[in-house]
């Protein structure tokens, strides 16, 4: 290489996708290669990121931005044929993986660093699953560690090797799912129903709506993991044994859902209530999750009864009659049903009769 020549891009394997990272000079190349030490590959790049807008940034901001762009490029390449979760994951020597999922600020990286002192590091940010076998495609990116609470862009990019994280097995499959609730209590792990988990997981997915039957796909993954658990905690290390021990717990089989895929419904009359268009829906007993757009709505009790009944458009008086058959007579049944229908309409799940408007 001639003096002053721009080095060749560094190619890393992110979520199973070879991504080219351009580097401005030899120092940047060496720094990036160190940070991405576990993801380096000689494969030809399938896609590449850009350095646009990064030339004048300090190294911490620059390197964190690179990591974000690599992740986004890999997510774009896998959209529509993988289940991609905003989660961290580790795996035991048998390839059983546990994922910890939560919104930004819930402590995913801290949790993964603790877990990866004992189990193999797969990712601290993004878990990409093949379907239906739940194979985890590793994303051994640098750990992004906040160094300035006032500037979220300033994060140290630390190699998994420099952090001393355990190397994972060659193949891993998602086996357990933990939803992180930091700061609420120290109660530790508790199971939640699949519908409750779904509405919490959906906002922490990428391109879920591009999958065929997105809610059914997500439900089947959660059920195959023995359901989902919430971890209520303040300090993750206080619950490390609890989370690691999940992999050896015998969990009861979770019965699958009743699926309500979108269908063309008959047209109703001017006095009828009807369902709004929906993307997918799954039902477990009286808990029902309906996806409209990219939002999952959890219904139970009367809400479930009304939504299911509106598989056939019908007027409010018939819905009141049905509600009393299912839930028992009530002196204010018409008002209760009317209020429930109004709430469902406000959430975009049902459509009112001609001329109806919320009061």
C-alpha positions as CSV (number, residue, x, y, z in Angstrom):
1,X,0.0,0.0,0.0
2,X,1.4,3.4,-0.9
3,X,2.0,6.0,1.8
4,X,-1.1,8.0,2.3
5,X,-3.4,5.6,0.5
6,X,-6.8,5.0,2.0
7,X,-6.8,1.5,3.5
8,X,-9.3,-1.1,2.3
9,X,-12.6,-1.3,4.2
10,X,-12.8,-3.5,7.3
11,X,-15.4,-6.3,6.7
12,X,-17.3,-7.6,9.7
13,X,-20.0,-10.2,10.0
14,X,-23.0,-8.6,11.6
15,X,-26.2,-10.7,12.2
16,X,-24.7,-13.1,9.7
17,X,-24.3,-10.3,7.0
18,X,-20.8,-9.3,5.8
19,X,-20.7,-5.5,6.1
20,X,-17.9,-3.3,4.8
21,X,-16.8,-0.4,7.1
22,X,-14.7,2.3,5.3
23,X,-11.8,3.6,7.2
24,X,-10.0,6.9,6.7
25,X,-6.5,5.9,7.6
26,X,-4.4,3.2,9.1
27,X,-5.1,4.3,12.7
28,X,-8.8,4.2,12.2
29,X,-8.5,0.8,10.5
30,X,-6.5,-0.7,13.5
31,X,-9.0,0.8,16.0
32,X,-12.0,-0.6,14.2
33,X,-10.4,-4.0,13.7
34,X,-9.7,-4.1,17.4
35,X,-13.2,-3.1,18.4
36,X,-14.8,-5.6,16.0
37,X,-12.2,-8.4,16.7
38,X,-14.8,-11.2,17.0
39,X,-16.7,-10.2,13.9
40,X,-13.8,-9.8,11.4
41,X,-14.3,-11.9,8.2
42,X,-12.6,-12.4,4.9
43,X,-15.9,-12.9,3.1
44,X,-16.8,-10.4,0.4
45,X,-19.1,-7.7,1.7
46,X,-22.8,-8.0,1.0
47,X,-23.4,-4.3,1.9
48,X,-21.4,-1.3,3.1
49,X,-21.9,1.7,5.3
50,X,-21.0,5.3,4.6
51,X,-18.8,7.7,6.5
52,X,-20.8,10.7,5.5
53,X,-21.0,13.3,8.2
54,X,-18.4,11.6,10.5
55,X,-15.1,13.0,9.3
56,X,-15.0,15.8,11.9
57,X,-16.3,13.7,14.8
58,X,-14.2,12.8,17.8
59,X,-13.3,9.1,17.9
60,X,-15.9,8.0,20.5
61,X,-18.7,9.6,18.6
62,X,-17.4,8.4,15.3
63,X,-17.0,4.8,16.4
64,X,-20.4,4.6,18.1
65,X,-21.9,6.0,14.9
66,X,-20.1,3.3,12.9
67,X,-21.6,0.6,15.1
68,X,-25.1,2.0,14.7
69,X,-24.7,2.1,10.9
70,X,-23.4,-1.4,10.7
71,X,-26.3,-2.6,12.8
72,X,-28.8,-0.8,10.7
73,X,-27.3,-2.1,7.5
74,X,-27.5,-5.7,8.8
75,X,-31.1,-5.1,9.9
76,X,-32.1,-3.8,6.5
77,X,-30.5,-6.8,4.8
78,X,-32.5,-9.2,7.0
79,X,-35.8,-7.4,7.1
80,X,-38.8,-9.5,6.2
81,X,-37.2,-12.9,6.7
82,X,-35.8,-12.7,10.2
83,X,-37.3,-11.9,13.6
84,X,-35.1,-9.0,14.8
85,X,-35.3,-7.9,18.4
86,X,-33.7,-5.0,20.2
87,X,-32.1,-7.3,22.8
88,X,-28.9,-8.7,24.1
89,X,-28.1,-12.4,24.2
90,X,-25.7,-15.0,25.5
91,X,-25.5,-18.8,25.1
92,X,-24.3,-21.7,27.2
93,X,-21.9,-24.4,25.8
94,X,-24.9,-26.4,24.6
95,X,-26.0,-23.5,22.4
96,X,-29.0,-22.6,24.5
97,X,-29.4,-18.8,24.4
98,X,-31.1,-16.4,26.7
99,X,-32.1,-13.0,25.5
100,X,-32.6,-9.9,27.6
101,X,-34.9,-7.4,26.0
102,X,-35.9,-3.8,26.9
103,X,-36.1,-0.3,25.7
104,X,-33.0,2.0,25.6
105,X,-31.9,2.7,29.2
106,X,-33.2,-0.5,30.7
107,X,-29.7,-1.9,31.2
108,X,-29.2,-4.4,28.3
109,X,-25.5,-3.8,27.9
110,X,-24.9,-4.0,31.7
111,X,-26.9,-7.2,31.9
112,X,-25.1,-8.8,29.0
113,X,-21.7,-7.9,30.4
114,X,-22.6,-9.6,33.6
115,X,-24.0,-12.6,31.8
116,X,-21.1,-12.9,29.4
117,X,-18.7,-13.4,32.2
118,X,-20.2,-16.9,32.4
119,X,-22.0,-17.5,29.1
120,X,-20.9,-16.8,25.5
121,X,-21.4,-13.3,24.2
122,X,-23.7,-13.1,21.2
123,X,-24.8,-9.5,21.2
124,X,-25.6,-6.6,23.6
125,X,-28.0,-4.9,21.3
126,X,-29.7,-6.9,18.5
127,X,-30.8,-10.5,18.4
128,X,-31.6,-11.8,14.9
129,X,-33.5,-15.1,14.7
130,X,-33.9,-17.4,11.7
131,X,-37.5,-18.8,11.5
132,X,-38.9,-21.2,12.6
133,X,-35.8,-22.8,14.3
134,X,-34.9,-19.6,16.4
135,X,-31.2,-19.8,15.4
136,X,-29.4,-16.7,16.7
137,X,-27.2,-15.0,14.2
138,X,-24.4,-13.4,16.4
139,X,-23.7,-9.7,16.4
140,X,-20.4,-9.5,18.4
141,X,-20.2,-5.8,18.0
142,X,-18.2,-3.6,20.4
143,X,-20.0,-3.0,23.6
144,X,-21.3,0.6,23.7
145,X,-20.6,2.0,27.1
146,X,-21.9,5.4,28.1
147,X,-19.1,7.8,29.1
148,X,-21.1,11.0,29.2
149,X,-24.7,11.0,30.5
150,X,-25.3,14.4,28.8
151,X,-24.3,13.2,25.4
152,X,-25.7,9.8,24.4
153,X,-23.4,9.8,21.3
154,X,-20.3,9.6,23.4
155,X,-20.0,5.9,24.1
156,X,-16.8,4.0,24.4
157,X,-16.7,1.1,21.9
158,X,-15.0,-1.8,23.7
159,X,-14.1,-5.1,22.0
160,X,-15.7,-8.2,23.6
161,X,-12.1,-9.5,23.9
162,X,-10.9,-6.5,25.8
163,X,-14.0,-6.8,28.0
164,X,-13.1,-10.4,28.8
165,X,-16.4,-11.8,27.6
166,X,-16.8,-15.5,27.1
167,X,-16.7,-16.8,23.5
168,X,-20.0,-18.4,22.4
169,X,-20.5,-21.8,20.8
170,X,-20.6,-22.1,17.1
171,X,-24.4,-22.4,16.9
172,X,-27.0,-21.0,19.3
173,X,-30.7,-21.1,19.5
174,X,-33.0,-18.9,21.5
175,X,-34.2,-20.8,24.5
176,X,-35.3,-18.2,27.1
177,X,-36.6,-14.6,26.9
178,X,-36.3,-12.1,29.8
179,X,-37.9,-8.6,29.7
180,X,-35.9,-6.1,31.8
181,X,-37.8,-3.8,34.2
182,X,-35.1,-1.9,35.9
183,X,-35.7,0.2,39.0
184,X,-39.3,-0.9,39.7
185,X,-38.6,-3.4,42.4
186,X,-36.1,-6.2,43.4
187,X,-38.7,-9.0,43.1
188,X,-36.6,-10.8,40.4
189,X,-38.0,-13.1,37.8
190,X,-41.7,-13.7,37.3
191,X,-43.6,-15.3,34.4
192,X,-45.9,-13.2,32.2
193,X,-48.5,-14.5,29.8
194,X,-47.6,-14.6,26.1
195,X,-50.1,-11.8,25.2
196,X,-48.6,-9.5,27.9
197,X,-45.1,-10.3,26.6
198,X,-46.1,-9.6,23.0
199,X,-47.3,-6.1,23.6
200,X,-44.0,-5.3,25.4
201,X,-41.8,-7.0,22.8
202,X,-43.4,-5.5,19.7
203,X,-42.0,-2.0,20.2
204,X,-38.6,-3.6,20.6
205,X,-38.6,-5.2,17.2
206,X,-37.4,-4.2,13.8
207,X,-39.4,-4.7,10.6
208,X,-41.8,-7.0,12.3
209,X,-44.7,-5.9,10.1
210,X,-42.8,-7.3,7.0
211,X,-43.2,-10.8,8.3
212,X,-46.1,-13.0,7.3
213,X,-48.4,-13.2,10.3
214,X,-46.1,-11.1,12.6
215,X,-48.0,-11.7,15.8
216,X,-48.3,-15.4,15.3
217,X,-44.6,-15.6,14.5
218,X,-43.7,-13.7,17.7
219,X,-46.2,-15.7,19.8
220,X,-44.7,-19.0,18.5
221,X,-41.2,-17.9,19.4
222,X,-42.2,-16.9,22.9
223,X,-44.1,-20.1,23.5
224,X,-41.2,-22.2,22.2
225,X,-39.1,-20.5,24.9
226,X,-41.4,-21.7,27.6
227,X,-43.1,-18.3,27.7
228,X,-41.5,-15.0,28.8
229,X,-40.2,-13.7,32.1
230,X,-40.0,-10.2,33.5
231,X,-37.0,-9.3,35.7
232,X,-37.9,-6.6,38.2
233,X,-34.5,-5.4,39.5
234,X,-32.3,-2.6,40.6
235,X,-28.9,-4.2,40.2
236,X,-28.7,-6.9,37.6
237,X,-25.8,-8.7,39.3
238,X,-28.1,-9.4,42.2
239,X,-30.1,-11.7,39.9
240,X,-27.4,-13.1,37.8
241,X,-27.7,-16.7,39.1
242,X,-31.5,-16.4,38.7
243,X,-31.3,-15.5,35.0
244,X,-28.5,-18.1,34.2
245,X,-30.5,-20.7,36.0
246,X,-33.5,-20.2,33.7
247,X,-31.6,-22.3,31.1
248,X,-31.8,-25.4,33.4
249,X,-35.4,-24.9,34.6
250,X,-38.0,-27.3,33.3
251,X,-40.8,-25.1,32.0
252,X,-44.3,-26.3,31.2
253,X,-45.3,-26.4,27.6
254,X,-47.3,-23.3,26.6
255,X,-50.4,-24.0,24.5
256,X,-50.4,-22.2,21.2
257,X,-52.8,-19.4,20.4
258,X,-55.9,-19.2,18.3
259,X,-54.9,-17.2,15.2
260,X,-57.1,-14.5,13.7
261,X,-55.4,-13.4,10.5
262,X,-56.8,-10.5,8.5
263,X,-59.8,-11.3,6.4
264,X,-62.3,-9.5,4.2
265,X,-65.3,-8.9,6.4
266,X,-68.9,-8.5,5.1
267,X,-70.1,-4.9,4.8
268,X,-72.4,-3.7,7.6
269,X,-75.4,-1.4,7.6
270,X,-75.4,2.2,8.6
271,X,-76.3,1.2,12.2
272,X,-73.6,-1.4,12.6
273,X,-70.3,-1.5,14.4
274,X,-67.5,-3.3,12.6
275,X,-63.8,-4.2,12.9
276,X,-61.2,-1.8,11.6
277,X,-58.6,-3.4,9.3
278,X,-55.9,-5.3,11.2
279,X,-52.6,-6.8,10.4
280,X,-52.7,-9.9,12.7
281,X,-54.3,-11.1,15.9
282,X,-53.7,-14.0,18.4
283,X,-55.8,-15.2,21.2
284,X,-55.0,-17.0,24.5
285,X,-58.3,-17.7,26.3
286,X,-59.8,-14.3,27.0
287,X,-56.6,-12.4,26.3
288,X,-56.4,-11.1,22.7
289,X,-53.6,-9.2,21.0
290,X,-54.6,-7.3,17.8
291,X,-52.0,-5.5,15.6
292,X,-53.1,-2.4,13.8
293,X,-50.4,-0.7,11.8
294,X,-47.2,-1.4,13.9
295,X,-48.9,-1.3,17.3
296,X,-50.1,-4.3,19.3
297,X,-53.1,-3.8,21.5
298,X,-53.9,-6.1,24.4
299,X,-57.6,-6.9,25.0
300,X,-59.3,-9.0,27.7
301,X,-62.7,-9.7,29.0
302,X,-65.4,-7.5,27.4
303,X,-62.9,-6.0,24.8
304,X,-62.1,-9.5,23.6
305,X,-65.8,-10.5,23.4
306,X,-66.7,-7.4,21.4
307,X,-63.8,-7.6,18.9
308,X,-64.5,-11.3,18.2
309,X,-68.2,-10.7,17.8
310,X,-67.4,-8.0,15.2
311,X,-66.2,-10.7,12.8
312,X,-69.7,-9.9,11.6
313,X,-70.8,-6.3,11.7
314,X,-73.8,-5.7,14.0
315,X,-75.6,-2.9,15.8
316,X,-74.9,-2.0,19.4
317,X,-78.1,-3.6,20.8
318,X,-77.0,-7.0,19.6
319,X,-73.6,-6.5,21.1
320,X,-75.2,-5.6,24.4
321,X,-77.3,-8.7,24.3
322,X,-74.2,-10.8,23.5
323,X,-72.1,-9.2,26.3
324,X,-74.8,-10.1,28.9
325,X,-75.0,-13.7,27.6
326,X,-71.2,-14.0,28.0
327,X,-70.5,-11.9,31.1
328,X,-73.8,-11.8,32.9
329,X,-76.7,-9.4,33.2
330,X,-75.8,-5.8,34.2
331,X,-78.2,-2.9,34.9
332,X,-76.0,-0.5,33.0
333,X,-75.1,-3.0,30.2
334,X,-75.8,-0.6,27.4
335,X,-73.5,2.1,28.9
336,X,-70.7,-0.3,29.7
337,X,-70.8,-1.8,26.2
338,X,-71.0,1.7,24.7
339,X,-68.0,2.8,26.7
340,X,-66.0,-0.3,25.7
341,X,-66.8,0.2,22.0
342,X,-65.8,3.9,22.3
343,X,-62.4,2.8,23.8
344,X,-61.9,0.2,21.0
345,X,-62.7,2.9,18.4
346,X,-60.3,5.3,20.0
347,X,-57.6,2.7,19.7
348,X,-58.3,2.2,16.0
349,X,-59.7,-1.4,16.5
350,X,-63.3,-0.9,15.5
351,X,-65.4,1.5,13.4
352,X,-68.6,3.0,14.7
353,X,-71.9,3.4,12.8
354,X,-72.5,6.1,10.3
355,X,-72.5,9.4,12.1
356,X,-71.1,8.0,15.3
357,X,-68.6,10.2,17.2
358,X,-67.0,9.9,20.6
359,X,-68.9,12.0,23.3
